[in-house]
């Protein structure tokens, strides 16, 4: 089975295992109960595959992916201030009060009351008016001589409405929170887009660093092979008496030096593999992983870019998520200024209510103040529900204004001033960010131009060093040179090759850096931010 399919199968098993562990339970810290299995084998990875895997598995993206979700829930929670609320209050009360009145035929008055209240209350968005519809009902039994009904039933249905006319009109605390949390959600969306851009950039840099490390290791291996061949040639010449033992020792020292360089190159190659696997595998990289990743895309070809700094800056101002987030922060500060300025106003509220009152009951069995039985009251219903029949005959309405004027209002005035200062500060921060972006774009463009020139110069250096090494070998074969001189030429050739590899690496990374500074890196790599956001 090809190793590519082995690797894909390993990743699939890892995902399935993680899902199974999540279904069984989680640790207190929210992580899976068991780590994914250790990955083995060899896998050739293209740059497109690396980015796709990284955006799915990268832990930095995974951490940042939660922030917009949390911010959205905060926005939804802010709307909860306008949820209607049903409330109810029921109870039974007993009152026994001593009295001293000629109107009562006893010295102790006993009242028993059973009743309650229920209703629906809420708040209207934007207008910030409060409303309520409430129903009250109670049953009263009494030993009072002057009360004609016992038990007495009283009911009331009332609708109320209160609207602010100055302070808290539109810009109260609840509506301000709704508006600000909506903006904060947008800021977190931009922060997530920024993290995705940074991750794509880091993956590409790690990829081209790995490709360069592979090339460096290959150059070091060839250098060792050349030094070994030179040592064998020198030993042969020593055996026939052409060269001295000192030249053999120099060849041995040259071989040892190149073996050390190979060890360093191999270690750098392995570190570059770990950096890329950490970026693309996330938790798939385990301490015992023996997976070997190689870069299938090669960085040896390049295209000369004609860089327009003005156009690059225009793209940056249009696409950079940092700028979008800064502009939204200004919007949030503007909302805060509106709220704080509104809080400086006097409070003037209009309050209105309209209700119906009901009464029913049975004739009180206790004698009246004259000691005579009571005559039944005509037109009064006798049961509880009958009390509502009198709603049409007993109505009440009220309209009033409530005015409150703080005399000094220091807190509100200071908060409004502070909000205005914060808004100006946010504007300055946006200007500072715009200036930083201009500097970053200029620097990235300059670096890319220098990288292109560096490749041309490095290629010439490689050609010259290779020709010098070839000439020195011919001189050695003709007895006009020494192994030490050949080793020096070979060292220069290896150095020039390393410089060319590094120049190409810098060139590739400079392209990525300019794409990132322009904010076009996701478009260049066909990364859809909505698809990345959904991977969870």
C-alpha positions in Angstrom: 0.0 0.0 0.0 1.5 3.4 -0.9 2.7 5.4 2.1 0.4 8.3 1.1 -2.6 6.2 1.7 -1.1 4.8 4.9 -0.7 8.3 6.2 -4.2 9.3 5.2 -5.5 6.2 6.9 -3.5 7.1 10.0 -5.0 10.6 10.1 -8.5 9.2 9.6 -8.0 6.7 12.4 -6.7 9.6 14.6 -9.8 11.6 13.9 -12.1 8.7 14.6 -10.2 7.8 17.8 -10.5 11.4 19.0 -14.2 11.5 18.2 -14.7 8.2 20.1 -12.8 9.6 23.1 -14.8 12.8 23.1 -18.1 10.7 23.0 -16.9 8.8 26.1 -16.0 11.8 28.1 -13.5 14.6 28.6 -10.9 15.7 31.1 -11.6 18.6 33.5 -9.6 20.8 31.1 -11.8 19.9 28.1 -9.2 17.9 26.2 -9.7 14.4 24.9 -9.3 11.5 27.3 -6.5 10.0 25.1 -4.1 11.5 22.6 -4.2 10.5 18.9 -2.1 7.5 17.9 1.5 7.9 16.9 2.0 8.5 13.1 4.7 6.6 11.3 6.0 6.4 7.7 7.0 8.8 5.0 4.8 11.3 3.3 5.4 13.7 0.5 3.5 16.9 1.2 2.6 19.7 -1.3 2.2 23.3 -0.2 -1.6 23.1 -0.9 -1.9 19.9 1.2 0.1 21.5 4.0 -2.1 24.5 4.2 -5.3 22.5 4.1 -4.2 20.1 6.8 -2.8 23.0 8.9 -6.0 25.0 8.8 -7.8 21.9 10.0 -5.4 20.7 12.7 -3.3 23.8 13.7 -3.8 24.4 17.4 -3.5 28.2 17.1 -6.4 28.2 14.7 -8.3 25.9 16.9 -7.9 28.1 19.9 -8.9 31.3 18.0 -11.8 29.6 16.3 -13.7 29.7 19.6 -13.5 33.5 20.1 -16.1 34.4 17.4 -18.4 31.7 18.8 -18.1 33.1 22.3 -18.6 36.7 21.0 -21.7 35.6 19.1 -23.2 34.1 22.3 -22.4 37.3 24.1 -24.3 39.2 21.4 -27.3 36.9 21.8 -27.1 37.2 25.6 -27.3 41.0 25.2 -30.7 40.6 23.4 -31.9 38.7 26.5 -32.6 42.1 28.1 -35.6 42.4 25.8 -37.1 39.0 26.5 -40.6 39.2 28.0 -40.9 37.9 31.5 -43.8 36.1 33.1 -44.0 36.6 36.8 -46.5 35.4 39.5 -46.9 35.9 43.2 -49.4 33.9 45.3 -49.9 33.7 49.0 -52.2 33.5 52.0 -52.1 36.1 54.9 -53.8 36.1 58.3 -54.1 39.3 60.3 -55.4 39.6 63.8 -55.5 43.2 65.1 -56.9 44.6 68.3 -59.2 47.5 67.7 -60.8 50.2 69.9 -63.7 51.6 67.9 -67.4 52.0 68.6 -68.0 50.9 65.0 -66.7 47.4 65.7 -68.6 45.0 67.8 -65.5 43.1 69.0 -62.1 44.1 70.3 -60.2 41.9 67.9 -60.4 42.2 64.1 -59.6 39.0 62.1 -58.8 39.2 58.4 -57.9 36.3 56.2 -56.6 37.1 52.7 -55.8 34.6 49.8 -54.7 36.0 46.5 -51.9 36.9 44.2 -50.7 38.6 41.1 -49.4 37.4 37.7 -48.4 39.2 34.5 -46.2 39.7 31.5 -43.6 42.4 31.6 -40.9 43.4 29.1 -38.9 46.0 27.3 -39.1 47.3 23.7 -35.8 47.4 21.8 -34.4 50.7 20.6 -37.2 52.8 22.1 -36.4 51.2 25.5 -39.9 51.6 26.7 -41.2 49.1 29.3 -44.6 47.5 29.2 -46.6 45.3 31.5 -49.9 43.5 31.6 -50.8 42.3 35.1 -53.8 40.6 36.7 -54.5 40.7 40.4 -57.0 38.8 42.4 -57.7 38.2 46.1 -60.3 36.7 48.5 -60.8 38.5 51.8 -62.8 37.2 54.8 -63.2 39.5 57.8 -64.9 39.8 61.1 -65.3 43.5 60.7 -68.7 44.9 61.5 -68.5 47.6 58.9 -67.6 45.3 56.0 -70.7 44.3 54.0 -69.0 41.5 52.0 -67.2 38.5 53.5 -65.8 36.7 51.6 -65.0 39.6 49.3 -63.4 39.1 45.9 -61.5 41.9 44.3 -59.8 41.6 40.8 -57.9 44.0 38.7 -56.5 43.9 35.2 -54.1 46.7 34.3 -51.8 47.5 31.3 -48.9 49.9 31.9 -46.4 51.6 29.6 -43.4 53.8 30.4 -41.2 55.5 27.8 -38.1 57.6 28.3 -38.2 61.0 26.5 -34.6 62.2 27.3 -32.2 60.1 29.2 -32.2 56.4 28.1 -34.1 57.1 24.9 -32.5 54.7 22.5 -29.1 54.8 24.2 -29.7 53.1 27.5 -27.3 50.5 28.9 -29.1 47.4 27.4 -29.3 48.8 23.8 -25.8 50.0 24.0 -24.6 46.5 25.0 -26.5 45.0 22.0 -24.9 47.4 19.6 -21.4 47.0 21.1 -21.5 43.2 21.3 -22.5 43.1 17.7 -19.4 45.2 16.8 -17.3 43.1 19.1 -18.4 40.0 17.2 -17.2 41.6 14.0 -13.9 42.4 15.6 -13.5 38.7 16.7 -14.3 37.6 13.1 -11.5 39.9 11.9 -9.2 38.5 14.6 -9.9 35.0 13.4 -9.2 36.0 9.8 -5.9 37.5 10.9 -5.0 34.3 12.8 -5.8 32.3 9.7 -3.6 34.5 7.6 -0.8 34.3 10.1 -1.1 30.5 10.2 -1.0 30.2 6.4 2.1 32.4 6.4 3.8 30.4 9.1 2.9 27.1 7.3 4.3 28.4 4.0 7.5 29.6 5.8 7.9 26.3 7.5 7.3 24.5 4.2 10.0 26.5 2.3 12.3 26.2 5.3 11.9 22.4 5.1 12.5 22.4 1.4 15.7 24.5 1.9 16.8 22.2 4.8 16.4 19.2 2.5 18.5 20.9 -0.2 21.1 21.8 2.4 21.3 18.2 3.6 21.7 17.0 0.1 24.5 19.5 -0.5 26.2 18.4 2.7 25.9 14.7 1.7 27.4 15.4 -1.7 30.2 17.4 0.0 31.0 14.3 2.2 31.0 12.1 -0.9 33.3 14.4 -2.7 35.6 14.6 0.4 35.6 10.8 0.6 36.5 10.5 -3.1 39.3 13.1 -2.6 40.6 11.2 0.4 40.7 7.9 -1.5 42.5 9.7 -4.4 45.0 11.3 -2.0 45.7 7.9 -0.3 46.3 6.3 -3.6 48.7 9.1 -4.5 50.4 8.7 -1.2 50.9 5.0 -1.7 52.7 5.6 -5.0 54.8 8.3 -3.5 53.2 11.3 -5.3 52.0 13.2 -2.2 53.2 13.3 1.4 51.4 12.0 4.5 50.5 15.6 5.5 48.3 15.9 2.5 46.5 12.7 3.4 45.9 14.1 6.9 44.5 17.3 5.3 42.1 15.3 3.3 41.0 13.4 6.4 40.5 16.6 8.3 38.5 18.0 5.4 36.3 14.9 5.4 35.8 15.1 9.2 34.7 18.8 8.8 32.2 18.0 6.1 30.8 15.1 8.2 30.2 17.6 11.0 28.5 19.9 8.6 26.3 17.0 7.4 25.3 16.2 11.0 24.3 19.9 11.5 22.4 19.9 8.2 20.6 16.6 9.2 19.7 18.0 12.6 18.4 21.3 11.0 16.4 19.2 8.5 14.7 17.2 11.3 14.0 20.4 13.2 12.4 21.8 10.1 10.2 18.7 9.8 9.0 19.1 13.4 8.2 22.8 12.7 6.1 21.9 9.7 4.4 18.9 11.4 3.6 21.1 14.4 1.9 23.6 12.1 0.0 21.1 10.0 -0.7 18.1 12.3 -1.4 19.9 15.6 -2.0 17.2 18.2 -1.0 14.6 15.6 2.6 15.2 16.4 3.5 13.0 19.4 6.8 12.5 21.3 7.4 9.2 19.6 6.4 10.2 16.1 8.6 8.7 13.4 6.8 10.3 10.5 9.1 11.8 7.9 7.6 14.6 5.8 9.2 15.8 2.6 8.3 18.8 0.5 7.1 17.8 -2.9 7.0 21.3 -4.3 10.4 22.6 -5.1 11.5 26.3 -4.7 14.2 26.3 -7.3 12.3 28.2 -10.0 11.3 31.8 -9.6 9.5 34.5 -11.5 10.7 38.1 -11.4 8.0 40.3 -9.8 7.3 43.9 -10.9 6.3 45.4 -7.5 4.1 48.4 -7.4 4.3 49.7 -3.8 1.3 52.0 -4.2 -0.9 49.2 -5.5 0.4 46.9 -2.7 -0.5 49.5 -0.1 -4.0 50.0 -1.6 -4.6 46.2 -1.4 -3.4 46.3 2.2 -5.8 49.1 3.2 -8.6 47.1 1.5 -7.9 43.6 2.8 -6.0 43.7 6.1 -8.1 42.4 9.0 -6.2 44.5 11.4 -7.5 47.6 9.7 -11.1 46.3 9.6 -10.9 45.5 13.3 -9.5 48.9 14.1 -12.3 50.6 12.2 -14.9 48.5 14.0 -13.2 49.5 17.3 -13.8 53.1 16.3 -17.5 52.2 15.7 -17.7 50.7 19.1 -16.2 53.8 20.7 -18.7 56.0 18.8 -21.5 54.0 20.3 -20.0 54.5 23.7 -19.9 58.3 23.1 -23.6 58.3 22.1 -24.5 56.4 25.3 -22.4 58.6 27.6 -23.7 61.8 26.1 -27.3 60.6 26.5 -26.6 59.8 30.2 -25.9 63.5 30.7 -29.5 64.5 30.0 -32.2 64.9 32.6 -34.5 62.0 33.1 -38.0 62.7 31.8 -40.3 59.6 31.4 -43.9 59.3 30.3 -45.9 56.8 32.3 -49.4 55.7 31.4 -51.7 52.9 32.7 -55.2 51.7 32.0 -57.0 49.1 34.1 -60.3 47.4 35.0 -61.5 46.7 38.6 -63.9 44.0 39.7 -65.8 43.3 42.9 -67.9 40.4 44.1 -68.7 38.5 47.2 -71.2 37.2 49.7 -73.0 39.1 52.4 -71.0 39.3 55.6 -72.6 37.1 58.3 -71.3 39.3 61.1 -73.9 41.8 62.3 -73.6 45.4 61.3 -72.7 48.2 63.7 -76.3 48.3 64.8 -76.4 44.6 65.6 -78.9 43.8 62.8 -78.6 41.3 60.0 -77.4 42.8 56.7 -79.5 43.0 53.6 -78.1 41.4 50.5 -76.3 43.9 48.2 -78.1 44.1 44.8 -76.1 43.9 41.6 -72.9 42.4 43.2 -72.0 39.0 41.9 -71.5 36.4 44.6 -68.5 34.3 43.2 -64.9 35.1 42.3 -65.2 34.9 38.5 -68.3 37.1 38.7 -66.2 40.0 39.9 -64.9 40.4 36.3 -68.4 41.1 35.1 -68.0 44.5 36.7 -64.9 45.5 34.7 -67.0 47.7 32.3 -68.3 49.7 35.2 -65.1 50.3 37.1 -62.1 51.5 35.1 -59.1 53.7 35.9 -56.5 55.4 33.8 -53.5 57.6 34.5 -50.9 59.5 32.6 -48.0 61.2 34.3 -44.5 62.6 33.7 -41.5 61.8 35.9 -38.7 64.3 35.9 -35.3 64.0 37.5 -32.5 66.5 37.1 -29.0 65.8 38.6 -27.7 69.2 39.8 -24.0 68.6 39.3 -23.9 65.4 37.3 -20.2 65.0 37.6 -20.1 61.2 36.9 -22.1 61.4 33.7 -20.1 64.4 32.4 -16.7 62.8 33.3 -17.8 59.5 31.6 -18.9 61.4 28.5 -15.5 63.2 28.3 -13.6 60.0 28.8 -15.6 58.3 26.0 -14.7 61.2 23.7 -11.1 60.9 24.6 -11.2 57.1 24.0 -12.7 57.7 20.6 -10.0 60.1 19.6 -7.4 57.6 20.9 -8.9 54.9 18.7 -8.7 57.2 15.7 -5.0 57.8 16.5 -4.4 54.1 16.9 -6.0 53.6 13.4 -3.7 56.2 11.9 -0.7 54.6 13.6 -1.7 51.2 12.2 -2.1 52.6 8.7 1.3 54.1 9.0 2.8 50.8 10.2 1.1 49.0 7.3 2.7 51.4 4.8 6.1 50.8 6.4 5.5 47.0 6.4 4.5 47.0 2.8 7.5 49.0 1.7 9.8 46.8 3.7 8.2 43.6 2.3 8.5 44.9 -1.3 12.1 45.9 -0.7 12.9 42.5 0.7 11.3 40.8 -2.3 13.3 42.9 -4.7 16.5 42.2 -2.8 15.7 38.5 -2.7 15.3 38.5 -6.5 18.6 40.2 -7.0 20.2 37.9 -4.4 19.2 34.8 -6.5 20.8 36.2 -9.6 24.0 37.0 -7.7 24.0 33.6 -5.9 23.6 31.8 -9.2 26.6 33.6 -10.6 28.6 32.7 -7.5 27.7 29.0 -7.8 28.7 29.0 -11.5 32.0 30.7 -10.7 32.7 28.5 -7.7 31.9 25.3 -9.7 34.3 26.4 -12.4 37.1 27.2 -9.9 36.6 23.8 -8.3 36.7 22.0 -11.6 39.9 23.8 -12.6 41.5 23.1 -9.2 40.8 19.4 -9.6 42.4 19.4 -13.0 45.5 21.1 -11.5 45.5 18.4 -8.8 45.4 15.6 -11.3 48.4 17.3 -13.1 50.3 17.6 -9.8 50.0 21.5 -9.8 47.8 21.7 -6.7 47.2 20.0 -3.4 44.2 18.3 -1.8 44.1 21.2 0.7 43.6 23.7 -2.2 40.9 21.4 -3.6 39.1 21.3 -0.2 39.2 25.1 0.0 37.6 25.4 -3.5 35.1 22.7 -2.6 34.2 24.6 0.6 33.6 27.8 -1.4 31.5 25.8 -3.8 29.4 24.3 -1.0 29.1 27.8 0.6 27.8 29.3 -2.7 25.3 26.5 -3.1 24.0 27.1 0.5 23.8 30.8 -0.3 21.7 30.1 -3.4 19.4 27.7 -1.5 19.1 30.4 1.2 18.4 33.1 -1.4 15.6 31.1 -3.0 14.2 30.4 0.5 14.2 34.1 1.3 12.6 34.8 -2.1 9.8 32.3 -1.4 9.2 33.6 2.1 9.4 37.2 0.8 6.5 36.5 -1.6 4.5 35.1 1.3 5.4 38.1 3.5 4.2 40.5 0.8 1.0 38.6 0.3 0.4 38.7 4.1 1.1 42.4 4.3 -1.3 43.1 1.4 -3.9 40.9 3.1 -4.2 38.8 -0.1 -2.6 35.6 1.2 -6.0 33.8 1.6 -7.1 34.7 -1.9 -3.8 33.6 -3.4 -4.1 30.2 -1.7 -7.9 29.9 -2.4 -8.6 29.7 1.3 -12.3 30.3 2.1 -12.6 31.7 5.6 -16.1 30.4 6.0 -15.0 26.9 5.4 -12.1 27.3 7.9 -14.5 28.6 10.5 -16.8 25.6 10.1 -14.0 23.1 10.7 -14.6 22.2 14.4 
